[in-house]
Structure formats: C-alpha cells, structure tokens
Amino acid sequence: MILAATSFRQEGVATMMYHQLTREERYLIAGGLRLILSRRELAEELGRSPSTVSREIRRNATAHDGAYRGEKAHSYAVARRRRCRRGAQFSEAVLEQVDSALRERWSPEQIVGTFRGEGKVVPSHETIYRRLRRDKRSGGTLYRYTRIMSKVGRKRYRSRPTRGVLLGKRHISERPAIVDQRGRLGDWEADTVMGAGTRHCLLTIVERKSGFTLIRKLEARNAAEATAAAASVIRRMRHRFRTITFDNGTEFHDYEQLERRFGVTCYFATPYHSWERGSNENLNGLVRQYLPRGRDLKGTTQNDCDKIAAALNNRPRKRHGFLTPLDVFLSPNGCCT
C-alpha cells in the first residue's frame, strides 16, 4: 500500500496535541482518497483523529466538483487563516486612533471603511461596538459620541426592554385563563404589517378562537392612525370585543382611549416575545401571501385589505374541522362542530 510505504506517522510523538494540517498531510489525504481508503484508515496513517480528517475533507474540497486535491485544499486553508480575525491583537496605537475617531463622532463603519482604505489594520465594526459596550460598563464615556449604540441581534433574557416602554401597560400574564385557552369569542390580537417604506402599513386584527380577520390600511405607523383604525372596527362590532392583546409598538400607546370609549380591556405581550401572540403572527404570515415582504403598501387600498380579509375568513382551517373562520365566528357560541 502506497501510504503504508510512505507513512509519516512519527513514533513516540504524542498525537493528543493538535496542530494545523501541513501541506504534506493534505497531499497524503488526497492520495489515500484515490486509493479509496476510509476516513478512519486515513486518520490512522496520519496519526490524527477521524473527525479531523472528515472535517478537512468537508471544508477544503474543491467547490465545483467536490473532489479533494492536496494543493488546492492547502491554498483554501491558508486563505481562510488569513481572513480569520479571531483572537487578533491590535496595538495600542491602532486602538487610540479608533478612539480618537469615535470622539470625532465617526461611526464604527466609517472608521473601518476609511482606515482599511488607507491600508491600516483595524478591528471590525462589530468588535468596535463590543469595545464601546465594555467601555460603558466600566464607566467610560466613549459611547456618548455614537449616534446609536449597536444592539445585539436578539434581546437577551433578563435584560431591560427598550422597545415600546410605557408605564401602566397591562401585561399579557394578567389575561384571564379563558383568553389563553381560547375558550370564548371576543378576544383579539393586533399588530402592524410594514411595507417597503416607513409610512404606509396595515393594522391586522384577529379573533383568537375563530381566527376571524380584520385588516385596516394605515397612512402612517403612529398612535393616531392605529387608534382611529381600531376604533372604527370596534364601533361597528362593539359587542364582539372583550379584550385585545397588542404588540409593543408605540403605535398602540393610545390604548386607554379604546378602553374608555368601548370598555374593551387591552393587554401587551412581552417585548421580543412574538410567540405570545401566535394567532396574530400566523395571520401576518398569511397576509404576506397576498402582499409579499418588501412590497410598497402605498398603492394598497382599504378595498384591497377587505378582499384579503374575506379570502382568509373563507379559507377552511384544519383546527376547525375544515370549517372557515367566518363559520366559527358567526356560530352562536363559537363551536367548530
């Protein structure tokens, strides 16, 4: 066997200490694959673990045909290490330049783009944001020079919410059990659906037990528009509304007006916990079938919204034994059978 004759396994050298695969090792992996050796046999010849060999083949195979070639694999690995910035150490001089630019109110993206254009080695903008957060936690003032402090992609548990903060809002945990159990008609959820722009949007309202849907066109995503649209719906169907559970957007901050005028009780879901309003999130996904994400809603009319709502209200639902939301909503007690 060729590999057996040219085996470079070093006797007496401990193989538990990991080091990067060499060019020669990659050539031997390529030769072994041509001889149809298994990953485990290759690992034994190399003095490596089978997982190391499998990972190497998976990561550095040639993209267009999936074949593993020693020289090409080595060039891929070297290029990847050059691109990798994990654990990179930046000099104090570089960090001082970054801090100076921050004090000039440059954004991290501006710093990175400008400095790298000048051939300087600087941290990524994400690293600069992390540096700002650490500086803030330790009592520093650099963060004051930024227009917007970057937020982590998703809200972390036990962190203080910053979205839709309004004192006195009734939390979803205060809802009666019958609402959570969808035990009656008259409990609704509401949210807004945005289009491509920042103004025109939709107010979507769904009854939890039946899935009956109402959609209103808004000219702007603000409290005045949302409250007026919700009031126009409730006014026509006042006896059908007991509670409404809202998203935490500021467009719902005039909820007390609805409570005073119509006697409906309003609740708010936990910030960043969209699953607490599962009915409404599902409805918004259905609406996107008619108005795909990224579409400008400026040209969408109330008549369009009414047609979409009618289509959804007359679509059979499995959870209702294939009755429609309209069938359930109009039944005397909301029964599905």
N, C-alpha and C positions, 0 to 999 in steps of 0.2 A: 504494500500500500504506500502511495507517494507520501502521504502525511506522516505515516509511521517512520519512513526513512528520513524525513526532513523535520521530524518533530523538534520543536524548540522549547519543549517543556523543561523548565530549569529545576533539576532535582535539588531538594533541600531548601528551596526558596518558598517561604510561606505565601500562599495564594489568597489569604484572607484580606490582605491589604490591597485595596482597589487602586488601580491607576488606569489612565486612559489607554485605549487600544492603540497599538502602533501601526504604522503603515504595513510592516511585515505581517502582523497578525491579520490584518484585513485581506492581504493577498492570500494567506493560508485559508481564511474562511471562504474566499471566492473559489479557491482550488478544491476545497472539501465539498462545496455545494455542487461543483461539476461532477464530483465522484459520487454524488447522491448520498453523502453522509448525513446522518441525523444531527439535529441541534445538540443533542447530548454527546454524541461522538465527537463533534467539533469542540465542545466545551472541554472534554477530557484531553484532547490533543493540545488545547491552548492553556490548560490549567485555569480555566475560567468557569464561572457558573453558567448553567444552561440559559438562565434568564438574561445574562449579559449578551450572550451570542444571539438570542432571539431578538432582543431589543436592538442590537446593532444592525441586524439584517432588516428589521422592520423600518428603522429610521433612515438608513442610508442606502436603501435600494434605489436604483435608477427609476425616476418617476414615470417615464413614458412606457416602459415595458415590465417593470417590477423585478428586473434581474439585478443581482448583486455583483458589482465589479469592484475589485480591490482599490484601484487608483481613483475611480470616481467616488467611491464611498469615503475614502480618506479626504478628498477635497471637500465633500459635503460636511464632514465632521469639523475640519479646520475652519471652514467658513462660519459654521454655527457657533463655534467658540469665540470667534472674532466679534460676532454680532451680540453675543451674550454680555449683558452688563451687570448680571447678578454678582453682588459682592465686590463691585468695583470700588476702589478707594479714590476719592478726589482730593486734591491738595487743598490746603487752607487758602492758598491764593485764589484758586478757582471758586471756592465757596464764598470768599469775600467779594469776588466780582459778582456772583449771583445775588448776594445780599444787597450789594450796592445798587444793582439794577432793580431789585424789588423796592428799595426805598425811593427809586425814581418812578415808582408805580407801574413798572413793566409787569405784564402778566408772565407766569411761568412759560407759556407757549412762546411769547415774544422773546424771552431770554434764550430759550433753547434754539429757536429758529435763527436768531441773529448770531449767537455765539458759534453755533456749528457752521454757519455760513462763513465765519471768519476762521474756521479751522480749529477752534478750541474744543477741548473735550469737556463736556458738561453733563450733569445728571439729566435724566428725562424730566419732563414736566410733572409726571406723577411723583417722582422722587422729590422734586422741589415742593410739591404740595404736602408730602409727608413731613418734610423738614419744617415747613410752616406750622403744621399741627403740633409737632414736637416742641417747637419754639414757643407756641402759645401755651401748651400745657406747663411748660417750665417757667412761665411768667414773662416770656419775651414779647416784643411788640411788632415783629415783622408782619404779622397777619393784618395789622391795621392799614398797611399800604396796598392791600389787594382789594379789588372792587368786589369780588365774590370769592369767598373761600370754597374750594372744591369740596364736594360731599362724596362720601363713599357710595358706590353703586346702589347698594340697598341699605335700608335703615337697620341698624343693629339693635338687637334686643337690649332692653334696659337702658337705652339711650333716650334722651328727651326729644319728643317730636317737635319739628319746626313747621309742619305743614298744617294750615287751617286752624291755628291756635285761636280759640275763642272761649273765654271763661263762661261757665254755666251751661255748656252743652250737655245734653243728656246722653250718656254713653250707651252703647248697644247692649252692654251687660245688664242694663236696667229694664230691658224689654220683658214683658210678661212671657212666661213659658209657652203660652198658646201661640204667640207670634213665632217663636223659634221653631215650634213643631208644625207650623203651617196648619193650625187647627181650625182656622176660620177664614172667611173672606174679609178683605178690608185692610190688610197690612201690606204696605207698599215699600219698594226700594227705588231710589232715584240717583241719577248720575248724569254727567255731561259727556258727550262724544265730540271730540275735536276733529276738524278737518285739517287741510294743509296750512291754512292761515292761522292767525292768532285771535280772530274775532268770531266769525260765523261758526256756530256749533249747534248741537242738538241736546235737548233735555229728554232723557229716556226715563220712563216710569213704568214699573212692572209690579203687578199684584203677586204676592209670594205664593199663595195657594194655587191659583189658577194659571199663572203665567200670562194673564191678560196684559197687553202692552198699550201704552200711550206715548206718543212722540211729539215733541213741540220744537219748532225751529226757533233758535235764538239768534239775534243780530249781533250779540256780544256775550262773552262769558263773564258776566258780572252779576251781582246780587239783585239788582233791579230787574234785569231781564229774566233771570231764573225764577224769582219770586212771582213776577207777574204771570209767567207762563204756568207755573204750578197753581197759582190762584185761579186762573181761567179754567183749568181742568177740574179742580176740586169744586168750584162753584157749580159746574154742570152735574157733578156726581157726588154731591156732599155726603149723602147717606152711604156712599161706598168707601169712604175713607175713615179709618180708625187711627192708623199710625203710618208714619213714613220714616224710613231709615236712609239717611243721606251719606254720601261720600264726604270727605273732609275738605273739599274745595271751598274757597272763600265765597264762591257764588251762592252758597247756601246759608250765609251768615244772617240773613233776614228771616230765618225760620220762625222766629217768635211772632211775626206778623201773621203767618199762616195759622199758628196755634190760636192767636187771639180771634181771628176772623172766622175760623171754621171749626175750632175745637179739636183739631187733629193733634196727636202727640208726636213729636219729632225726636228721633234718635240719630246718633252719629257713630259710624264704625271707627275702630281703632286706626290711626294713621298707618299707612303702608300695609294694611291687612285686608287686601281686596277680597280675599276668600270669605270674609264675614258677610259680604253682600253677593253671595254666589248667584242668586237669581238675576241680579242686575248685570253682573259681569258676563253671564251667559247670554243675556239679551243683547248686550253691546256687541258680542261676537256675532250674533245673528244679524244685527243691523249692518255689520261690516260686509256681509254677503251682498248687500244692495249698494252700500256706499263704502267702497274699499278704503283702507287706511291710506292717507296721503292725498285723498281727493279734496279739492277745494269745495266747501259747502256753501259758498256764496250764492251759487245758482240753484241750490236746493230750496224748494218752496214748501209751505205747510201742506199743500196738496200732495206733494211727493211723500212727505212724512206720514200722512194719513193712509196713503196706499201701502206703504211698507208695514205700518202697524196692522192694517187689515189683513195683509198677506200672512203675517206672523200669527195673528189671532185666529186665523182659519187654517193653520197648519196643524195636522194631527200630532199629538205628543204621546210617546210611549208610556210616560209616567201616568197619563190619564186613561190608559187602556185605549189609546188612539182616538179619544175624543179631542176636540180642539180647546184651546184656552177660552174661547168665546162660549163654548158649550158649558164649561165648568163655571165660568163667571156668571152666566145667566141662570144657572140652576138655583133652586130655592135655598139650598144650604151648601153649595159648592161641592156636591158629591160627584165622583167620577163614574159611578155605576148607576 
